[in-house]
Amino acid sequence: MNNVQEGELLTPLPRKKGESITMSFIDAMREIIGGKKVARVSWGNNDYCLMKDGWLSIFTKDKFHTWTINDGDTDGNDWFVVRENN
């Protein structure tokens, strides 16, 4: 049984119809350089990455750490910009 209405999206990320909600690692880095926070859908939690004090940083386990990028990060295509709550 499918309870999804026409045009309803099954994602926690807001988007317009036809607009991609995720991006590649390279595009995520562009967003970070532009001052945005990014995360991965596959993380499924509140972790995110950003530039902090001139370093690539990851916020995880309630504190910031220097982010050591790995193959999983660079191969990922499920990056998205974290929307700030107003």
LUMDO-624392 format. One record per residue: residue number from 0; y, x, z of N, C-alpha, C in turn. Coordinates in Angstrom, 3 decimals. Atoms other than C-alpha are relative to their C-alpha. Layout:
<dogus>
    n      n.py      n.px      n.pz     ca.py     ca.px     ca.pz      c.py      c.px      c.pz
  NUM         Y         X         Z         Y         X         Z         Y         X         Z
...
</dogus>
This chain:
<dogus>
    n      n.py      n.px      n.pz     ca.py     ca.px     ca.pz      c.py      c.px      c.pz
    0    -1.178     0.851     0.000     0.000     0.000     0.000     1.235     0.893     0.000
    1    -1.201    -0.811     0.144     3.354     1.464    -1.046     1.211    -0.799     0.454
    2    -1.164     0.692    -0.535     6.399     0.437     1.015     1.316     0.598    -0.488
    3    -1.202    -0.643     0.513     8.865     2.607    -0.932     0.687    -0.918    -0.995
    4    -0.794     0.839     0.885    11.615     0.612    -2.598     0.439     0.803    -1.227
    5    -0.497    -0.632     1.224    12.842     1.364    -6.124     1.217     0.853     0.315
    6    -1.134    -0.901    -0.200    15.164     4.390    -5.997     0.031     0.656     1.367
    7     0.044    -0.603    -1.332    14.291     5.234    -2.375    -0.683     1.358    -0.103
    8     0.531    -1.353     0.074    13.580     8.920    -1.811    -0.781     0.342     1.252
    9     0.822    -0.412    -1.129    10.872    10.352     0.416     0.341     1.435     0.403
   10    -0.438    -1.326    -0.424    12.848    13.329     1.713     1.067    -0.146     1.067
   11    -1.064     0.046    -1.014    14.999    14.048     4.762     1.323     0.570    -0.519
   12    -1.187    -0.622     0.567    17.482    15.822     2.483     0.712    -0.964    -0.925
   13    -0.722     0.914     0.893    20.220    13.738     0.884     0.125     0.587    -1.402
   14    -0.192    -0.445     1.380    20.408    13.930    -2.901     0.286    -1.194    -0.882
   15    -0.222     1.019     1.009    21.467    12.009    -5.952    -1.183     0.013    -0.953
   16     1.116     0.100     0.930    18.870    10.784    -8.408     0.142     1.041    -1.100
   17     0.003    -1.015     1.035    17.952    13.600   -10.775     0.525     1.348     0.445
   18    -0.548    -1.253    -0.511    19.564    16.291    -8.607    -1.074     0.733     0.802
   19     0.979    -0.786    -0.732    17.355    19.100    -7.312     0.434     0.161     1.451
   20    -0.337    -0.169    -1.413    17.173    19.359    -3.523    -0.379     1.382     0.517
   21     0.400    -1.334    -0.431    15.626    22.823    -3.360     0.408     1.027    -1.042
   22    -0.423    -1.083     0.888    16.368    26.189    -4.885    -0.872     1.229     0.230
   23     0.717    -1.265    -0.113    14.964    29.665    -5.384     0.641     0.874     1.080
   24    -0.521    -0.958    -0.966    15.456    32.567    -2.993     1.328     0.596    -0.479
   25    -1.234    -0.584     0.556    18.096    34.099    -5.300     1.162    -0.969     0.157
   26    -1.060     0.993    -0.167    20.097    30.863    -5.292     0.354    -0.187     1.469
   27    -0.260     0.104    -1.441    19.706    30.635    -1.501     0.871     1.162     0.473
   28    -0.816    -1.162    -0.374    21.153    34.157    -1.181     1.452    -0.183    -0.449
   29    -1.369     0.289     0.467    24.161    33.095    -3.268     0.712    -0.934     0.976
   30    -0.579     0.937    -0.959    24.728    30.228    -0.843     0.343     0.700     1.315
   31    -0.271    -0.760    -1.228    24.461    32.567     2.160     1.233     0.871    -0.178
   32    -1.172    -0.847     0.273    26.956    34.980     0.594     1.261    -0.852    -0.023
   33    -1.132     0.933     0.027    29.227    31.955     0.095     0.300    -0.632     1.353
   34    -0.302     0.479    -1.338    29.101    31.245     3.832    -0.838    -1.173     0.492
   35     0.832     1.138    -0.393    26.403    28.562     3.968    -1.220     0.448     0.806
   36     1.285    -0.180    -0.672    23.302    28.238     6.140    -1.068    -0.545    -0.932
   37     1.116     0.491     0.805    19.974    27.871     4.339    -1.273    -0.011     0.829
   38     1.303     0.100    -0.654    16.458    26.947     5.396    -1.039    -0.319    -1.064
   39     1.083     0.340     0.913    13.084    26.208     3.843    -0.661    -1.292     0.438
   40     0.703     1.242    -0.280    11.387    22.847     3.604    -1.319     0.316     0.709
   41     1.306    -0.339    -0.571     8.068    24.551     4.453     0.080     0.408     1.468
   42    -0.131    -0.348    -1.416     9.461    25.694     7.832    -0.147    -1.246     0.865
   43     0.150     1.263    -0.710     9.677    22.060     8.936     0.525     0.002     1.426
   44    -0.561    -0.070    -1.348    11.797    22.893    11.969     1.508     0.214    -0.074
   45    -1.455    -0.185    -0.044    15.361    23.812    12.989     0.443     1.427    -0.285
   46    -0.364    -1.381     0.334    15.270    27.472    11.867     0.893     0.012    -1.239
   47    -0.846    -0.163     1.179    17.913    28.619     9.387     0.460     1.445    -0.098
   48    -0.481    -1.353     0.277    19.367    31.779     7.845     1.469    -0.046    -0.387
   49    -1.410    -0.111     0.339    22.960    32.934     7.399     0.444     1.443     0.155
   50    -0.611    -1.298    -0.265    25.271    35.950     7.444     0.674    -0.097     1.357
   51    -0.605    -0.025    -1.328    26.234    36.826    11.032     0.350     1.441     0.324
   52    -0.476    -1.346    -0.328    28.330    39.841    11.926    -0.401     1.031    -1.051
   53     0.299    -0.912     1.097    27.646    41.378     8.503    -1.479     0.225    -0.268
   54     1.437    -0.145     0.173    23.855    41.037     8.760    -0.620    -1.312    -0.445
   55     0.800     1.181     0.269    21.375    38.631     7.222    -0.721    -0.320     1.295
   56     0.568     0.391    -1.287    20.259    36.702    10.275    -0.779    -1.290    -0.131
   57     0.772     1.230    -0.081    17.721    34.034    11.103     0.128    -0.537     1.419
   58    -0.043     0.666    -1.291    18.141    31.524    13.901    -1.353    -0.658     0.211
   59     1.326     0.527    -0.308    14.714    30.847    15.372    -0.279     0.200     1.481
   60     0.342    -0.049    -1.424    13.323    30.225    18.848     1.254     0.072     0.866
   61    -1.251     0.164    -0.741    16.855    29.360    20.043     0.868     1.250     0.106
   62    -0.920    -1.137     0.032    18.452    32.725    19.212    -0.009     0.655    -1.383
   63    -0.135    -0.692     1.275    19.583    34.918    16.320    -0.779     1.309     0.012
   64     0.737    -1.237     0.199    17.496    37.798    14.963     0.416     0.571    -1.352
   65    -0.171    -0.589     1.324    18.015    40.287    12.131    -1.163    -0.488    -0.846
   66     1.002     0.601     0.874    16.160    38.732     9.222    -0.659     1.070    -0.851
   67     0.784    -0.889     0.844    13.432    40.876     7.694    -0.631    -0.859    -1.086
   68     0.458     0.804     1.129    12.842    39.365     4.268    -1.379     0.471    -0.439
   69     1.347    -0.357     0.455     9.235    39.246     3.052    -0.315    -0.692    -1.333
   70     0.410     0.576     1.287     7.333    38.254    -0.094    -0.013    -1.523     0.033
   71     0.009     1.454    -0.113     6.912    34.691     1.152     1.391    -0.580    -0.171
   72    -1.388     0.444     0.151    10.695    34.368     1.378     0.453     0.091    -1.457
   73    -0.491    -0.206     1.367    11.393    35.808    -2.064    -0.728    -0.849    -1.022
   74     0.773     0.826     0.930     8.639    33.789    -3.749     0.264    -1.488     0.186
   75    -0.207     1.412    -0.309     9.720    30.508    -2.142     1.014    -0.678    -0.903
   76    -0.919     0.832     0.789    11.356    27.783    -4.209     0.347    -1.282     0.741
   77    -0.263     1.191    -0.808    11.835    25.347    -1.332     1.194     0.198     0.941
   78    -1.222    -0.254    -0.775    15.165    26.653    -0.016     0.986    -1.147    -0.193
   79    -1.055     1.006     0.114    17.988    24.215     0.724     1.156     0.385     0.913
   80    -1.188    -0.231    -0.810    21.517    24.320     2.123    -0.047    -0.951     1.187
   81    -0.012     0.806    -1.215    21.673    23.110     5.725     1.343    -0.722     0.068
   82    -1.212     0.798    -0.093    24.173    20.282     5.975     0.500     0.003     1.444
   83    -0.610     0.004    -1.315    26.568    20.508     8.894     0.246    -1.433     0.444
   84    -0.292     1.323    -0.553    26.792    17.430    11.132     1.440    -0.049     0.429
   85    -1.415     0.147    -0.385    30.331    16.162    11.572     0.118    -0.875     1.209
</dogus>
